Amino acid sequence: MGTIISSVLTIFFAIPVLGTILVFTIIKLSLKTTKKALHKALDYTTILYIISVHFLIVTLWDKSFFWLIILMMLVIAMMFVLVHWKVREEIAVKRVWKGFWRFNFILFFFAYFVLTFYGLVSRAITFSFSS
């Protein structure tokens, strides 16, 4: 049982888009609303993209920059709080968290695809020109 769960998690960490599609489909079937299902699916699978970017970085450069990912997320969170406070003059934690989390989805979604493309191209060049 443990190996099955481990295998499924590995697949979702390697290809988080599958996780997003699966979560979206399950939520869509239960809610019957596409917009809410999409928002919830993006919210629930953001962590998949964060972990996937971490493992892509480890695979590409043989170093863990997880501390840098966490530091970057903390700086982004501080910027969201500061901007929200400057605009609204009060901090609505739920609203700030939602904006921060969705921004992280967009950031790590694009980072996942950029790193995947970079990895494919760099490995193709390495294998093509190695003797």
C-alpha positions as CSV (number, residue, x, y, z in Angstrom):
1,M,0.0,0.0,0.0
2,G,2.8,2.4,0.9
3,T,4.6,1.8,-2.5
4,I,1.3,2.6,-4.4
5,I,0.9,5.9,-2.6
6,S,4.6,6.7,-3.1
7,S,4.3,5.9,-6.8
8,V,1.2,8.1,-7.2
9,L,2.9,11.0,-5.4
10,T,6.0,10.6,-7.5
11,I,3.9,10.8,-10.7
12,F,2.1,13.9,-9.5
13,F,5.4,15.5,-8.4
14,A,7.0,14.7,-11.8
15,I,4.0,15.8,-13.8
16,P,1.9,18.2,-11.7
17,V,-0.3,19.0,-14.6
18,L,-1.9,15.5,-14.2
19,G,-2.6,16.3,-10.6
20,T,-4.2,19.6,-11.5
21,I,-6.4,17.9,-14.2
22,L,-7.4,15.1,-11.8
23,V,-8.3,17.5,-8.9
24,F,-10.2,19.8,-11.4
25,T,-12.2,16.9,-12.7
26,I,-13.1,15.6,-9.3
27,I,-14.1,19.0,-8.0
28,K,-16.0,19.8,-11.3
29,L,-18.0,16.7,-10.9
30,S,-19.0,17.5,-7.3
31,L,-19.6,21.3,-7.7
32,K,-20.9,21.5,-11.3
33,T,-19.3,24.9,-11.6
34,T,-16.2,25.3,-13.9
35,K,-14.9,28.6,-12.5
36,K,-15.0,27.5,-8.8
37,A,-13.6,24.1,-9.7
38,L,-10.7,25.7,-11.6
39,H,-9.9,28.1,-8.7
40,K,-10.0,25.3,-6.1
41,A,-7.9,23.0,-8.3
42,L,-5.3,25.7,-8.8
43,D,-5.3,26.4,-5.0
44,Y,-5.0,22.7,-4.1
45,T,-2.2,21.8,-6.5
46,T,0.1,24.8,-6.0
47,I,2.1,22.7,-3.6
48,L,2.7,20.1,-6.4
49,Y,4.3,22.8,-8.6
50,I,6.5,24.1,-5.8
51,I,7.8,20.6,-5.0
52,S,8.2,19.8,-8.7
53,V,10.3,22.9,-9.3
54,H,12.4,21.9,-6.4
55,F,13.0,18.4,-7.8
56,L,13.7,19.8,-11.3
57,I,16.3,22.1,-9.9
58,V,17.9,19.2,-8.0
59,T,17.9,17.1,-11.1
60,L,19.3,19.8,-13.4
61,W,22.0,21.2,-11.1
62,D,22.5,18.5,-8.4
63,K,21.9,21.1,-5.7
64,S,19.0,21.8,-3.5
65,F,17.8,25.4,-3.5
66,F,14.7,24.7,-1.4
67,W,15.9,27.3,1.1
68,L,15.9,29.9,-1.8
69,I,12.4,28.8,-2.9
70,I,11.1,29.3,0.7
71,L,13.0,32.6,1.0
72,M,11.6,33.8,-2.3
73,M,8.1,32.9,-1.1
74,L,8.5,34.7,2.1
75,V,9.6,37.9,0.3
76,I,6.7,37.6,-2.1
77,A,4.3,37.2,1.0
78,M,5.8,40.3,2.6
79,M,5.4,42.3,-0.7
80,F,1.7,41.2,-0.9
81,V,1.1,42.2,2.7
82,L,2.8,45.6,2.2
83,V,1.0,46.4,-1.0
84,H,-2.3,45.3,0.5
85,W,-1.7,47.5,3.5
86,K,-0.7,50.5,1.4
87,V,-3.8,50.2,-0.8
88,R,-6.4,49.2,1.8
89,E,-4.8,50.6,4.9
90,E,-5.8,47.3,6.7
91,I,-4.8,43.8,6.2
92,A,-7.4,41.1,5.3
93,V,-5.4,38.0,5.9
94,K,-7.6,35.7,3.9
95,R,-7.6,37.9,0.9
96,V,-3.8,38.4,1.1
97,W,-3.2,34.7,1.4
98,K,-5.4,33.9,-1.6
99,G,-3.6,36.4,-3.7
100,F,-0.2,35.2,-2.5
101,W,-1.1,31.6,-3.1
102,R,-2.5,32.1,-6.6
103,F,0.6,34.3,-7.5
104,N,2.7,31.4,-6.4
105,F,0.7,29.0,-8.6
106,I,1.4,31.2,-11.6
107,L,5.1,31.7,-10.7
108,F,5.8,28.0,-10.1
109,F,3.6,26.9,-13.0
110,F,5.7,28.9,-15.4
111,A,8.9,27.9,-13.6
112,Y,8.0,24.3,-14.0
113,F,7.6,24.6,-17.8
114,V,10.7,26.8,-18.2
115,L,12.8,24.4,-16.2
116,T,11.4,21.4,-18.0
117,F,12.1,23.0,-21.4
118,Y,15.6,24.0,-20.3
119,G,16.3,20.5,-19.0
120,L,15.1,18.9,-22.3
121,V,17.2,21.3,-24.4
122,S,20.3,21.0,-22.3
123,R,20.2,17.2,-22.2
124,A,19.6,17.1,-25.9
125,I,22.6,19.3,-26.6
126,T,24.7,17.3,-24.1
127,F,23.8,14.0,-25.7
128,S,24.0,15.3,-29.3
129,F,27.5,16.8,-29.0
130,S,29.1,14.3,-26.6
131,S,31.5,11.9,-28.2
